[in-house]
């Protein structure tokens, strides 16, 4: 019986993961998060949150 409950819980967790992954793929990026034209990134992954893909903002000098 414990194996059955564990299998059910594991199946539910996997289903939640797959569902959230699919819904996240369909979500549009917020305005202002687009990559500039001609920006290829590092090519190592397709993660939009990767620090090497997102160009840094220039810091303003402090007075």
Phi and psi in degrees as GROMACS dihedral restraints (atoms count N, CA, C in turn):
[ dihedral_restraints ]
;  ai    aj    ak    al  type     phi  dphi    fc
    3     4     5     6     1   -62.4    20    10
    4     5     6     7     1   -31.6    20    10
    6     7     8     9     1   -68.0    20    10
    7     8     9    10     1   -36.0    20    10
    9    10    11    12     1   -66.3    20    10
   10    11    12    13     1   -45.2    20    10
   12    13    14    15     1   -64.0    20    10
   13    14    15    16     1   -43.1    20    10
   15    16    17    18     1   -62.7    20    10
   16    17    18    19     1   -40.4    20    10
   18    19    20    21     1   -64.7    20    10
   19    20    21    22     1   -40.0    20    10
   21    22    23    24     1   -65.6    20    10
   22    23    24    25     1   -45.4    20    10
   24    25    26    27     1   -62.5    20    10
   25    26    27    28     1   -43.2    20    10
   27    28    29    30     1   -63.6    20    10
   28    29    30    31     1   -41.3    20    10
   30    31    32    33     1   -63.2    20    10
   31    32    33    34     1   -40.3    20    10
   33    34    35    36     1   -64.6    20    10
   34    35    36    37     1   -43.2    20    10
   36    37    38    39     1   -63.9    20    10
   37    38    39    40     1   -40.6    20    10
   39    40    41    42     1   -65.5    20    10
   40    41    42    43     1   -41.1    20    10
   42    43    44    45     1   -63.8    20    10
   43    44    45    46     1   -40.7    20    10
   45    46    47    48     1   -63.8    20    10
   46    47    48    49     1   -41.6    20    10
   48    49    50    51     1   -62.6    20    10
   49    50    51    52     1   -49.0    20    10
   51    52    53    54     1   -62.5    20    10
   52    53    54    55     1   -43.3    20    10
   54    55    56    57     1   -62.0    20    10
   55    56    57    58     1   -45.8    20    10
   57    58    59    60     1   -67.0    20    10
   58    59    60    61     1   -34.6    20    10
   60    61    62    63     1   -64.8    20    10
   61    62    63    64     1   -45.6    20    10
   63    64    65    66     1   -66.2    20    10
   64    65    66    67     1   -41.1    20    10
   66    67    68    69     1   -66.8    20    10
   67    68    69    70     1   -34.9    20    10
   69    70    71    72     1   -67.7    20    10
   70    71    72    73     1   -34.7    20    10
   72    73    74    75     1   -63.7    20    10
   73    74    75    76     1   -33.2    20    10
   75    76    77    78     1   -82.6    20    10
   76    77    78    79     1   -13.1    20    10
   78    79    80    81     1   -75.0    20    10
   79    80    81    82     1   130.9    20    10
   81    82    83    84     1   -77.9    20    10
   82    83    84    85     1   148.7    20    10
   84    85    86    87     1   -69.2    20    10
   85    86    87    88     1   145.6    20    10
   87    88    89    90     1   -63.7    20    10
   88    89    90    91     1   156.9    20    10
   90    91    92    93     1   -62.0    20    10
   91    92    93    94     1   134.2    20    10
   93    94    95    96     1    93.8    20    10
   94    95    96    97     1     0.5    20    10
   96    97    98    99     1  -102.8    20    10
   97    98    99   100     1     8.9    20    10
   99   100   101   102     1   -73.6    20    10
  100   101   102   103     1   149.3    20    10
  102   103   104   105     1   -78.0    20    10
  103   104   105   106     1   147.0    20    10
  105   106   107   108     1   -65.6    20    10
  106   107   108   109     1   159.0    20    10
  108   109   110   111     1   -61.6    20    10
  109   110   111   112     1   137.8    20    10
  111   112   113   114     1    79.7    20    10
  112   113   114   115     1     3.4    20    10
  114   115   116   117     1   -85.5    20    10
  115   116   117   118     1   113.1    20    10
  117   118   119   120     1   -95.3    20    10
  118   119   120   121     1   -17.8    20    10
  120   121   122   123     1    71.8    20    10
  121   122   123   124     1  -165.3    20    10
  123   124   125   126     1   -84.2    20    10
  124   125   126   127     1   -20.3    20    10
  126   127   128   129     1    80.1    20    10
  127   128   129   130     1     1.5    20    10
  129   130   131   132     1   -78.5    20    10
  130   131   132   133     1   -27.4    20    10
  132   133   134   135     1  -154.3    20    10
  133   134   135   136     1   177.6    20    10
  135   136   137   138     1  -113.4    20    10
  136   137   138   139     1    21.2    20    10
  138   139   140   141     1   -76.1    20    10
  139   140   141   142     1   124.3    20    10
  141   142   143   144     1   -73.9    20    10
  142   143   144   145     1   -18.1    20    10
  144   145   146   147     1   -91.1    20    10
  145   146   147   148     1    -0.6    20    10
  147   148   149   150     1   -63.5    20    10
  148   149   150   151     1   131.3    20    10
  150   151   152   153     1   -65.2    20    10
  151   152   153   154     1   -28.7    20    10
  153   154   155   156     1   -79.3    20    10
  154   155   156   157     1   -15.3    20    10
  156   157   158   159     1   -91.3    20    10
  157   158   159   160     1   -25.6    20    10
  159   160   161   162     1   -94.2    20    10
  160   161   162   163     1   114.9    20    10
  162   163   164   165     1   -65.5    20    10
  163   164   165   166     1   140.4    20    10
  165   166   167   168     1   -73.5    20    10
  166   167   168   169     1   151.5    20    10
  168   169   170   171     1   -86.7    20    10
  169   170   171   172     1   138.4    20    10
  171   172   173   174     1   -68.5    20    10
  172   173   174   175     1   136.3    20    10
  174   175   176   177     1   -81.5    20    10
  175   176   177   178     1   141.4    20    10
  177   178   179   180     1   -85.4    20    10
  178   179   180   181     1   139.1    20    10
  180   181   182   183     1   -65.4    20    10
  181   182   183   184     1   140.7    20    10
  183   184   185   186     1   -86.2    20    10
  184   185   186   187     1   142.0    20    10
